[in-house]
């Protein structure tokens, strides 16, 4: 049959076809003789518009366009973890073996290895009734992740055939089910799902457990819940990517999906190098055994950048449905918004603020709303936490992407240029950041860490806020004129900033800190504050208190106390008591 659907016009990644009624909205199509991957994004009486996810150089009017009859989807099955994909789920390792360092246009390598044998264990028997989302078999995907094969959500029926346990390839049938109409469906080791549709769940649950990251400024001051959303905005050089790397390495999610969306190639290669060498602290296995990387760097086609975010999300939801807690790092959503802007300009849509399309806010909200703690169709609990980096030009938080992101996330970790230039990392500024999860997570902290944890956190924030007000005076007339109690506030704030908030990613004891140690550190700093306050109220000047090196000693706790030797904190308490007694004895 002759294909009458041919290219009419080409405008960068936007291709048009005239006078056709063969296609549906969001349908995946193959464009040109090289069969470039594209998606239908607009249909009018006479013009159909296609967004092409590959470089369109060399296409010309009259080249064929073929429909697939299905929406833009990804292949879901074993082999996703420990893999590197581009924005439309093409495996970069397999492409490199086939074509070398650069991706050939129209490359059609299978997303997952269809020749590899997987050791499958069946979980159902003939006669069982299966609903959508239920688990029918399991297999070890990596040494630490068990892959659970689920019935596609829209399918249900009775099991009529079960193959024995053993080794199977990706597309081998392992279970056959018969639906209510009497139609038989073969269940293999994989399924497909459209990237722009969120996978169904039983129920959305409230987020009441924190995602522990090992970063003190996040875990203590601005925590994020499992199934929560957070934004990391910051100008160039403030450490967005590095903060995301730290979270990806140390957070207690079961699976990490890192989406490098429009970032520089060297940053992505750094991720690849580091992650392949790192050991997962929980299991002792390589970190890649629970990590998926989606690399869509700035030199790759712009339209695929827009799709990469949804690809990452769909993979995250797939593992969530198995009952895992997944964290997705999107670096950076600004580059994704810039891809939207470019495509919108090509489509000649009316621009809104700074040239971004008017639907920027609704696209961002649709993206962040796919996060959450869920009860899955198989009855387990799983979550998707989204942490999106934002790159405002010049560090200006009033630009559209940052402002709209702020509307839809409940955690805002604002990176500050002056902190970064002072080598204070993570450069999350305590006055511009906030977390709306604090209230929801307070019961968990009280039950699992310490009943006074939230009160101590609030005390710390109170001291930092007081310091900010006092610094205004200090800048004008110097610190000498301040009374001693205010001088003490400045000194303790310095201890909090250097000893608690600043963290060294290269120090084995400081790169990731358990909550119990974080709580002990807070306790020690506040104990020093109470004792020093008592001395100042007796009339002791700050110059006398500073003669002792106790303030610097407390700052160095983060290095001197090992993460598994919390008994050492008792020595610091004794040292503070001794300091208190010595000052009184010297000035009696």
Residue, then its C-alpha position, 0 to 999 in steps of 0.5 A: x500500500x502506497x503511503x500518501x502522507x509526506x512532509x510538507x514543511x520543516x522548521x527545525x524539530x517541527x515538521x508538518x504534513x498537509x491534508x491527512x486524517x491518518x494520525x491521532x494526537x500524541x501518536x508516535x510516528x516515523x519521519x523520513x527515510x531514516x525513520x526518525x522518531x516523532x510525535x503528533x502535537x497538533x492537528x487542524x483541518x489541513x495541517x498535522x504538526x509533528x515534533x521530531x526527537x532527532x536532528x532533522x538535517x537532510x529531511x526534505x518535503x515529499x519524504x514519507x511519514x508513517x504512523x505507528x498507531x500508538x502513543x509515544x511510549x517506553x518499554x518497561x521491563x528488566x534491564x532498566x537499572x544500571x543502564x544509560x538511556x537518551x531522552x527517548x529511552x534509547x540505550x546509549x551503551x548498546x548504540x555505542x557498540x553498534x555505531x560508535x561515540x555518536x548516535x546515528x539518526x533513526x537508530x532503532x536499537x531495542x531499549x532493553x536487551x532482548x537476548x539476555x536470559x533472566x531467571x524468572x520465579x512464578x508467583x501465580x498458578x492456573x485458576x488464579x484471578x489477576x487484576x491490573x498491577x498484580x505481580x505474577x513473577x519475580x526475577x533478580x534484576x541486580x544484586x539488590x533490586x528484585x524486579x516484579x513483573x506486573x499485569x498491565x494496569x488495564x488488563x485483568x482475567x484468569x490464569x490459564x497457563x503458567x510456564x515453569x520457573x527458569x530462564x526466559x528472554x524479554x519477549x518470552x511468554x511466561x503466563x497466559x490469562x483469559x479476560x472476561x470476553x474469553x480473549x487470551x493475553x500473553x504476559x511476557x517479561x515487559x510491557x509498554x506505557x505512554x510517557x505522558x500518562x501517569x500510571x494508575x494507583x489505588x490511593x494517594x497517601x499522605x507523606x509522613x516519612x522523611x527522605x533522609x539524605x545525610x545532608x544536615x541542612x536538608x534533614x534538619x532544617x528543610x526536610x523533604x518527605x518520601x513522595x515529596x517535591x523539592x526545587x534547587x534553584x541557584x545561579x551558575x556555580x552555586x552547586x545545583x548539580x553537586x547537591x543533586x549528586x550528593x542526594x543521589x548518592x546518599x538519600x535512602x530511596x531504593x532506586x535513583x533515576x538521574x535525568x540530565x536534561x540539557x546539562x553540559x556533557x562534562x557534568x553528565x560524564x562526571x555522573x557516569x564516572x563517579x556513580x560507577x565507582x561509588x559503593x552504595x552505603x546500604x548494601x555495599x554493592x556498586x551504586x549503579x545497581x540501583x541507579x538509572x541514568x537518562x542523559x540528554x545533554x545540551x548538544x542533543x536534539x532539543x525536542x528530546x530534552x522535552x521528552x526526557x523528563x517524562x521518560x524518567x518519570x514513567x520509569x520511576x512510576x513503574x518501579x513505584x508500582x512494584x512497591x519501591x521508593x524512587x527518587x528522581x533528580x531532574x537536572x535541570x527543569x530550566x533547560x526543559x522549559x527552554x526546550x518548550x520555549x524553542x518549540x513554542x516559538x517554532x509553532x508561532x504560539x503567542x509568547x508569555x513572560x520572557x518568551x516562555x509559552x503561556x502553558x509553562x505553569x500547567x506543564x510544570x504542575x503536571x510534572x510535579x503532581x506525578x510525585x507522591x506516596x501511593x498505595x499501588x495496585x498490588x497493595x504495596x506502598x511506593x513513592x516517587x520523590x521529585x527533586x528538580x534543579x532550576x537554573x535562573x539566569x543570573x541567580x534571579x529567583x523572580x524569573x518565570x521558571x523559578x516562580x512557577x516551580x515555587x507554586x507547585x513544590x513544597x520544598x525550596x532549597x535556595x542556593x546562594x551565590x555569596x555562600x558558594x563563593x565563600x566555599x560554604x557548601x551545600x550553599x542552601x541559604x537558611x533565610x530564603x529556603x523553606x520546607x512545608x513538610x516540617x509539620x507533617x514530619x514532626x511526629x516521625x522525628x519525635x518517635x524515631x529520633x528525639x522528642x525534642x528534635x523539632x524544638x531544637x531545630x526551631x531554636x537553631x533557626x531562631x539564632x540564625x534569624x537573630x544573627x541576620x538582624x544583628x549583621x545589619x547593625x554590625x555592617x553599619x557600626x561594627x560588632x564592638x558596640x553590641x552588648x555581650x548577649x548579642x555578641x554571644x548570639x553572633x558567636x553561636x550562629x558562627x558555630x552553627x554555620x561552620x560546624x553544622x550547616x557547612x558540610x564537606x563532601x570529600x570527608x568520609x565522616x562528613x559527606x553523609x551524616x545519620x540523623x542520630x549524629x545530627x541530633x547530637x550535634x544540635x544538642x551539643x551546640x545548644x548546650x554550649x549556648x545555654x552555658x555561655x548564656x548563663x556566664x554572660x548573664x553573670x556579667x562575664x564578657x565575651x572576650x573572656x569566654x573566647x579565651x577558651x577554644x571551646x567554640x572552635x572545638x565544637x565546630x570540629x565535632x563534624x570531623x572528630x566524632x565518627x558517625x558510629x561513635x556517638x558516645x564521644x558526645x559525652x566528652x564534649x558535654x564534659x568539656x563544656x561543663x569544664x569550660x563553664x567551671x573554669x571561667x567562673x573559677x578564673x573570674x571569681 
